[in-house]
Amino acid sequence: MDVVQHALLFVLQWQNLAALAGGTLCGILVGVLPGLGPSAGMALALPLVIKWHPATALIFLGALYKCSNYGGSITAILVNTPGDASNAATLLDGYPMCQQGRGGVALGLSATSAMVGGTIGMICLIVAAPPLAEFALKFGPAEYFLTALLALSIIAAVVQGATIKGLISAGLGLLLSTVGFDVITGQLRYTFDWAPLEDGIPLIQALVGLFAVTQAFVLAQSNESISRIARLSGGFWEGVLTYFRHPAAIVRASTIGLLVGVLPAVGQSSAGLLAWAEAKRSSRHPEKFGHGSTEGVLASETATNACMPGDLVCTIALGIPGSLGAAIFLGVMIIFGVAPGPLVFTEKADIIYALFVALVLTSFLLFVIGMLFARRLAVITLLPNEVIVPMILVVSLLGSFAIRNEMADVLISLAFGALGYVMLKGGFTPIPLLLGLVLGEMVETNYHRALMISGGSYTIFYDSIISKVLIALTVLSLAGPYLGPFWKTLTQGEK
């Protein structure tokens, strides 16, 4: 407690509060711009803070890392364009709420989720970092492979309500993830001798195409506005009050986010989608999910905000980054002389706990910013589509181009935009495809590693208790959409 007290006094110094506020605002801006994301934001900001005090610099970059998720939720809700893959689940219900004129309510839910989910995640990180890191070490290649399959099966089964179409979409994502160098042999695959694809299909450019460009195509077909009732109903405080009416859902989503964050390479996108799927499964009104359910926004945003502290568990305690953003943050820590590992909590306790306290305060600052600007941001949904469409295309394609400064990335985004549009017209959702792209390398790499460890024996995939549980959950997730109606028919027949 003495260390925490000293950390709080340090953070409350004016230069550290300024760094916290600056990182928060930069993070929101980075999140709002499709294609940038926290990793690019931290990389761009690093030269600006390189000569700062290590704790102050980490506070700035940590706030930027954390707040980019909230910034991405704003565009996911308002224009159906996630700022990052971690916001993919939010648009499932956030955007339909905007179409109903309830954009302010959705933004209120998002801001409250950022505050509560982030605070719960940081408290758990402070208290339980060593045990959580020890739990993560129990996962080997076989367990990671099965975890990725479980995530894909759950999302494919519940996102659209059509399991076969969901599995096809997820399978297409896995197929596209094999483009580029083979992770084991190093051979090039499916690149058609086009150099921009040698490192694989770039995730951010694909995300921009699947959501931003596709959404621009959809909006271009209508001369109306995003809000179909052409007005706003409800507001920020309605979203706040609605959030706290679901305490069980809050605890459930926070737990999922924290546990998923602890597992390296699974990431925030999986956390939000898994929490959304679990909220739908346990809801009394699952038919509302995907059509503007407040529980859907609550679950996805709470989980993704709780996931980031979980992400930092392995990064700080073991030096194992849980995502690309965490990997960048790991490099930043090393640059500033904070070597990750179990001893960091004693040798650099002042810096680490100052970072933790700052991230807790950041959660509350996000809420204040949301309270001040939610109503103004919601007005975007009232603008005519002929104004919104060019803005979406210009901002998203510029973001796609800026990552590598290559026109090829713009072409990739446009190609994925066309693919997303065709999928929507065919009744498919691009969410499982995106998750397949995100988890594809994890699936393939850990599959091969597990077989190499076992000498080619497939028993490794069901040897451990964790593997058996994951297999059982995967089977249940795929069978659930069929067992549910059967059970309902059976019980009604008995009555």
C-alpha positions in Angstrom: 0.0 0.0 0.0 2.9 2.3 0.6 4.1 1.8 -2.9 0.6 2.5 -4.3 0.3 5.6 -2.2 3.7 7.0 -3.4 2.6 6.1 -7.0 -0.6 8.1 -6.6 1.3 11.1 -5.3 3.7 10.8 -8.3 0.9 10.6 -10.8 -0.9 13.6 -9.3 2.1 15.8 -10.2 1.2 18.3 -13.0 3.5 16.9 -15.6 2.2 13.4 -15.1 -1.4 14.5 -15.2 -0.7 16.4 -18.4 0.9 13.2 -19.9 -2.1 11.2 -18.8 -4.6 13.7 -20.4 -2.4 14.0 -23.6 -2.2 10.3 -23.9 -5.9 9.9 -23.4 -6.8 12.4 -26.1 -4.2 11.0 -28.6 -5.5 7.5 -27.9 -9.0 8.5 -28.7 -7.9 10.3 -31.9 -5.8 7.2 -33.0 -8.8 5.0 -32.3 -11.2 7.1 -34.2 -9.1 7.0 -37.4 -9.6 3.6 -39.0 -6.4 1.8 -39.8 -4.1 3.3 -37.2 -4.7 1.5 -33.9 -2.7 1.5 -30.7 0.5 0.0 -32.2 0.8 2.6 -34.9 -0.1 5.3 -32.4 2.6 4.3 -29.9 5.2 4.0 -32.7 4.4 7.5 -33.9 4.4 9.0 -30.4 7.6 7.3 -29.2 10.1 10.0 -30.7 8.1 12.7 -28.8 8.5 11.1 -25.4 12.0 9.5 -25.7 13.7 12.0 -23.4 10.9 12.1 -20.8 11.2 10.5 -17.3 10.5 6.8 -17.9 7.4 6.7 -15.7 5.9 9.9 -17.4 6.6 8.4 -20.8 5.0 5.1 -19.9 2.0 6.9 -18.5 1.5 8.8 -21.8 2.0 5.7 -24.0 -0.1 3.5 -21.6 -3.0 6.0 -21.7 -2.7 6.1 -25.5 -2.7 2.3 -25.7 -5.7 2.0 -23.4 -7.8 4.8 -24.9 -7.5 3.8 -28.6 -10.1 1.1 -27.9 -12.7 3.7 -26.8 -11.9 5.9 -29.8 -12.5 2.9 -32.1 -15.9 2.2 -30.4 -17.0 5.7 -31.4 -16.7 5.1 -35.2 -18.0 1.5 -34.7 -21.2 2.8 -33.2 -21.7 5.9 -35.3 -20.7 4.8 -38.8 -20.4 1.0 -38.5 -16.6 1.2 -39.0 -14.4 -0.2 -36.1 -11.3 1.8 -35.5 -9.5 -1.4 -34.7 -10.2 -5.2 -34.8 -10.9 -5.0 -31.1 -14.1 -3.0 -31.8 -15.6 -5.5 -34.3 -18.2 -6.9 -31.8 -19.3 -3.4 -30.8 -20.8 -2.6 -34.2 -23.1 -5.6 -34.1 -25.5 -3.8 -31.8 -24.0 -0.3 -31.5 -24.7 0.7 -35.1 -28.3 -0.7 -35.1 -28.9 1.5 -32.0 -27.7 4.5 -34.1 -30.2 3.5 -36.8 -32.9 3.6 -34.2 -31.8 7.1 -33.2 -30.2 5.9 -30.0 -26.5 6.8 -30.8 -26.2 8.8 -27.6 -27.3 5.8 -25.5 -24.8 3.6 -27.2 -22.0 6.1 -26.6 -23.0 6.3 -23.0 -22.8 2.5 -22.7 -19.4 2.5 -24.4 -18.0 5.3 -22.1 -19.3 3.5 -19.0 -17.9 0.2 -20.2 -14.5 1.9 -20.6 -14.6 3.2 -17.1 -15.9 0.1 -15.3 -14.2 -2.6 -17.5 -10.9 -0.8 -17.4 -11.1 -0.2 -13.6 -12.0 -3.8 -12.9 -9.2 -5.1 -15.2 -6.6 -2.8 -13.6 -7.6 -3.8 -10.0 -7.3 -7.4 -10.9 -4.0 -6.8 -12.6 -2.6 -5.1 -9.5 -3.8 -7.8 -7.2 -3.6 -11.0 -9.2 -0.8 -10.5 -11.8 1.5 -13.4 -10.6 -1.3 -16.0 -10.4 -2.7 -15.0 -13.7 0.7 -15.2 -15.3 1.2 -18.7 -13.8 -2.2 -19.8 -15.3 -1.1 -18.6 -18.7 2.0 -20.7 -18.6 -0.2 -23.9 -18.4 -1.2 -23.3 -22.0 1.0 -25.0 -24.6 0.7 -25.1 -28.4 -2.2 -27.6 -28.3 -4.2 -25.5 -25.9 -3.7 -22.3 -27.9 -4.8 -24.1 -31.1 -8.0 -25.3 -29.4 -8.6 -21.9 -27.8 -8.5 -20.3 -31.3 -10.9 -23.0 -32.7 -13.3 -22.4 -29.7 -13.3 -18.7 -30.5 -14.0 -19.3 -34.1 -16.8 -21.9 -33.4 -18.6 -19.7 -30.9 -18.6 -16.6 -33.2 -19.6 -18.7 -36.3 -22.4 -20.2 -34.4 -24.0 -17.1 -32.9 -23.1 -14.0 -34.8 -25.5 -14.4 -37.6 -27.8 -17.1 -36.3 -26.9 -19.2 -39.3 -24.2 -21.6 -38.2 -23.3 -22.9 -41.7 -22.8 -19.4 -43.1 -20.8 -18.4 -40.1 -18.5 -21.4 -40.4 -18.1 -20.7 -44.2 -17.1 -17.1 -43.3 -14.7 -18.2 -40.6 -13.2 -20.8 -43.0 -12.7 -18.2 -45.6 -10.8 -16.0 -43.1 -8.6 -19.0 -42.2 -7.9 -19.6 -45.8 -6.9 -16.0 -46.5 -4.6 -16.0 -43.4 -2.4 -18.6 -45.2 -1.4 -16.1 -47.9 2.3 -15.2 -47.7 5.2 -17.1 -46.1 4.5 -20.5 -44.7 5.1 -20.2 -40.9 7.0 -23.6 -40.8 8.7 -24.1 -44.2 9.1 -20.4 -45.3 7.6 -21.1 -48.7 5.5 -18.4 -50.4 1.8 -19.3 -50.8 -1.0 -17.8 -52.9 0.8 -14.4 -53.5 0.6 -14.7 -57.4 4.1 -13.1 -57.4 2.7 -9.8 -56.0 5.2 -8.5 -53.5 2.7 -6.7 -51.1 1.2 -10.1 -50.2 4.5 -11.8 -49.3 4.1 -10.9 -45.6 0.5 -12.0 -45.7 -2.8 -10.1 -46.1 -2.3 -7.0 -43.9 -5.0 -7.1 -41.1 -5.6 -3.4 -40.8 -6.1 -2.9 -44.5 -8.4 -5.9 -44.6 -10.4 -4.5 -41.6 -10.7 -1.1 -43.3 -12.1 -2.7 -46.4 -14.4 -5.1 -44.8 -16.1 -2.5 -42.6 -15.3 1.1 -43.7 -15.4 0.6 -47.5 -18.3 -1.9 -47.3 -20.3 0.5 -45.1 -19.6 3.4 -47.6 -21.0 1.2 -50.4 -24.1 0.4 -48.3 -24.8 4.0 -47.3 -24.3 5.2 -50.9 -27.4 3.3 -51.9 -29.5 5.5 -49.7 -30.2 9.2 -49.7 -31.3 9.3 -46.1 -29.2 9.4 -42.9 -27.8 6.7 -40.6 -30.6 7.4 -38.1 -33.6 6.0 -39.9 -36.0 8.0 -37.7 -34.0 11.2 -38.6 -33.8 12.3 -34.9 -32.1 11.3 -31.7 -33.9 9.6 -28.8 -32.3 9.0 -25.4 -28.9 10.2 -24.5 -25.7 9.6 -22.6 -27.1 9.3 -19.1 -29.7 6.8 -20.3 -26.8 4.7 -21.5 -25.1 5.0 -18.1 -28.2 4.0 -16.1 -28.9 1.1 -18.5 -25.4 -0.2 -18.0 -25.6 -0.5 -14.2 -28.9 -2.4 -14.5 -26.9 -5.5 -15.6 -24.5 -6.3 -12.8 -24.2 -10.0 -13.7 -23.4 -9.2 -17.4 -20.7 -6.7 -16.2 -19.0 -9.3 -14.0 -19.2 -12.0 -16.7 -17.8 -9.7 -19.5 -15.0 -8.4 -17.3 -14.0 -11.9 -16.4 -13.9 -13.1 -20.0 -11.9 -10.0 -21.0 -9.4 -10.4 -18.3 -8.8 -14.2 -18.9 -8.6 -13.8 -22.7 -6.2 -10.9 -22.3 -3.9 -13.1 -20.2 -3.5 -15.6 -23.1 -0.8 -14.5 -25.5 -1.9 -13.8 -29.1 -5.7 -14.2 -28.5 -6.3 -10.5 -28.3 -9.1 -8.0 -27.7 -11.0 -8.8 -30.8 -11.6 -12.3 -29.5 -12.5 -11.0 -26.0 -15.2 -8.7 -27.3 -16.7 -11.3 -29.6 -16.6 -14.1 -27.0 -18.3 -11.8 -24.4 -20.9 -10.8 -26.9 -21.6 -14.5 -27.7 -21.9 -15.4 -24.0 -24.2 -12.4 -23.3 -26.5 -13.6 -26.1 -26.4 -17.2 -24.9 -27.4 -16.2 -21.3 -29.8 -13.4 -22.2 -33.6 -13.6 -21.7 -34.0 -11.9 -25.0 -31.3 -13.3 -27.4 -33.4 -12.4 -30.4 -32.6 -8.7 -29.8 -28.8 -9.2 -30.2 -27.6 -7.9 -33.6 -30.6 -5.5 -33.7 -29.7 -2.9 -31.2 -29.3 -4.8 -27.9 -27.9 -2.7 -25.1 -26.5 -5.9 -23.5 -24.6 -6.6 -26.6 -22.7 -3.2 -26.5 -22.2 -3.6 -22.8 -20.7 -7.0 -23.0 -18.4 -6.4 -26.0 -17.0 -3.0 -24.7 -16.6 -4.1 -21.1 -14.7 -7.2 -22.2 -12.3 -5.4 -24.6 -11.6 -2.7 -21.9 -10.9 -5.4 -19.3 -8.8 -7.3 -21.8 -6.1 -4.6 -22.1 -5.0 -4.9 -18.4 -5.0 -8.7 -18.8 -2.8 -8.2 -21.9 -0.3 -6.4 -19.7 -0.1 -9.3 -17.2 2.1 -11.5 -19.4 3.8 -8.5 -20.9 5.1 -7.1 -17.6 5.3 -10.3 -15.4 6.8 -12.7 -18.1 7.9 -10.5 -21.0 5.4 -12.4 -23.3 3.2 -9.8 -25.2 -0.5 -10.8 -25.5 -1.1 -8.7 -28.7 0.7 -6.5 -31.3 -0.1 -3.4 -29.1 1.4 -5.2 -26.1 4.4 -6.2 -28.1 5.0 -2.5 -29.0 4.5 -1.5 -25.3 7.0 -4.2 -24.3 9.6 -2.7 -26.6 8.9 0.7 -25.1 9.4 -0.6 -21.6 12.8 -2.0 -22.5 13.8 1.2 -24.2 13.1 3.1 -21.0 15.1 0.6 -18.9 12.1 -1.3 -17.4 13.0 -5.0 -18.1 9.9 -7.1 -17.8 9.9 -10.2 -15.6 8.9 -11.3 -12.1 11.4 -9.0 -10.5 10.0 -5.9 -12.1 7.4 -5.6 -9.4 10.2 -5.0 -6.8 13.1 -3.5 -8.8 10.9 -1.0 -10.7 7.9 -0.9 -8.4 7.7 2.9 -8.5 7.4 3.0 -12.3 5.1 0.0 -12.6 2.6 1.1 -9.9 2.6 4.6 -11.2 1.6 3.2 -14.6 -1.2 1.1 -12.9 -2.6 4.1 -11.0 -2.5 6.3 -14.1 -4.4 3.7 -16.1 -7.1 3.5 -13.4 -7.4 7.3 -13.5 -7.6 7.2 -17.3 -10.7 5.0 -17.1 -12.5 7.8 -15.3 -11.1 10.5 -17.6 -12.6 8.6 -20.6 -16.0 8.6 -18.9 -15.8 12.4 -18.5 -14.8 12.9 -22.1 -17.7 10.7 -23.2 -20.1 12.7 -21.1 -19.0 16.0 -22.6 -19.0 14.9 -26.3 -21.4 12.0 -26.7 -24.4 14.1 -27.6 -22.4 16.2 -30.1 -20.9 13.1 -31.7 -24.3 11.4 -32.0 -25.4 14.3 -34.3 -23.2 12.6 -37.0 -25.9 10.0 -37.5 -28.3 12.8 -38.7 -26.1 14.0 -41.5 -27.1 13.0 -45.0 -25.3 10.0 -46.5 -24.0 12.0 -49.4 -21.9 13.9 -46.8 -21.0 10.8 -44.7 -19.9 8.5 -47.5 -17.0 10.6 -48.9 -15.8 11.3 -45.4 -15.7 7.5 -44.6 -13.9 6.7 -47.8 -11.3 9.5 -47.6 -10.4 8.9 -43.9 -10.4 5.1 -44.1 -8.4 4.8 -47.4 -5.9 7.5 -46.1 -5.4 5.5 -43.0 -4.9 2.3 -45.0 -2.3 4.1 -47.2 -0.5 5.8 -44.3 0.5 2.5 -42.7 3.1 1.5 -45.3 2.8 4.4 -47.8 1.9 2.0 -50.6 -1.0 2.3 -53.0 -1.2 -1.5 -52.9 -2.7 -1.2 -49.5 -5.5 1.0 -50.9 -6.2 -1.7 -53.5 -6.3 -4.4 -50.8 -8.8 -2.3 -48.8 -11.0 -1.7 -51.9 -10.9 -5.5 -52.7 -12.0 -6.4 -49.2 -14.7 -3.7 -49.4 -16.1 -5.4 -52.5 -15.8 -8.8 -50.8 -17.6 -7.5 -47.7 -20.4 -6.0 -49.8 -20.9 -9.3 -51.7 -21.0 -11.2 -48.4 -23.6 -8.8 -46.9 -25.8 -9.2 -50.0 -25.5 -13.0 -49.7 -26.5 -13.0 -46.1 -23.0 -13.6 -44.7 -21.4 -11.5 -42.0 -17.8 -10.5 -42.2 -17.2 -10.8 -38.5 -16.1 -14.5 -38.5 -14.0 -13.8 -41.6 -12.1 -11.1 -39.7 -11.6 -13.3 -36.7 -10.3 -16.1 -39.0 -7.8 -13.6 -40.3 -6.8 -12.5 -36.8 -6.4 -16.1 -35.4 -5.3 -17.8 -38.6 -1.6 -17.6 -37.8 -2.2 -18.7 -34.3 -4.2 -21.8 -35.5 -1.6 -22.8 -38.0 1.5 -22.2 -36.0 0.3 -23.9 -32.8 -1.1 -26.8 -34.8 2.4 -27.5 -36.3 4.2 -26.9 -33.1 2.0 -29.3 -31.2 2.6 -32.1 -33.7 6.3 -31.4 -33.7 6.4 -31.7 -29.9 4.4 -34.9 -30.0 6.3 -36.5 -32.8 3.2 -36.5 -35.1 0.8 -37.9 -32.5 -2.6 -36.3 -32.3 -3.1 -37.4 -28.7 -1.4 -34.1 -27.7 -4.7 -32.3 -28.6 -6.7 -34.1 -25.9 -4.1 -35.1 -23.3 -4.5 -32.3 -20.8 -7.6 -31.4 -18.8 -7.6 -27.9 -20.3 -7.6 -29.5 -23.8 -10.6 -31.7 -22.9 -12.5 -28.8 -21.6 -11.8 -26.7 -24.7 -12.9 -29.6 -27.0 -16.1 -30.0 -25.0 -16.9 -26.3 -25.2 -16.2 -26.2 -29.0 -18.6 -29.1 -29.6 -21.3 -27.5 -27.4 -20.9 -24.1 -29.2 -21.4 -25.8 -32.6 -24.3 -27.9 -31.4 -26.0 -25.2 -29.4 -27.9 -23.5 -32.2 -29.5 -26.9 -33.0 -29.9 -28.2 -29.5 -31.7 -25.0 -28.3 -34.7 -25.3 -30.6 -34.9 -29.0 -30.1 -34.9 -28.6 -26.3 -37.5 -25.9 -26.5 -39.8 -28.1 -28.7 -39.3 -31.1 -26.4 -40.2 -29.1 -23.3 -43.3 -27.5 -25.0 -44.4 -31.0 -26.1 -44.2 -32.3 -22.5 -46.4 -29.4 -21.3 
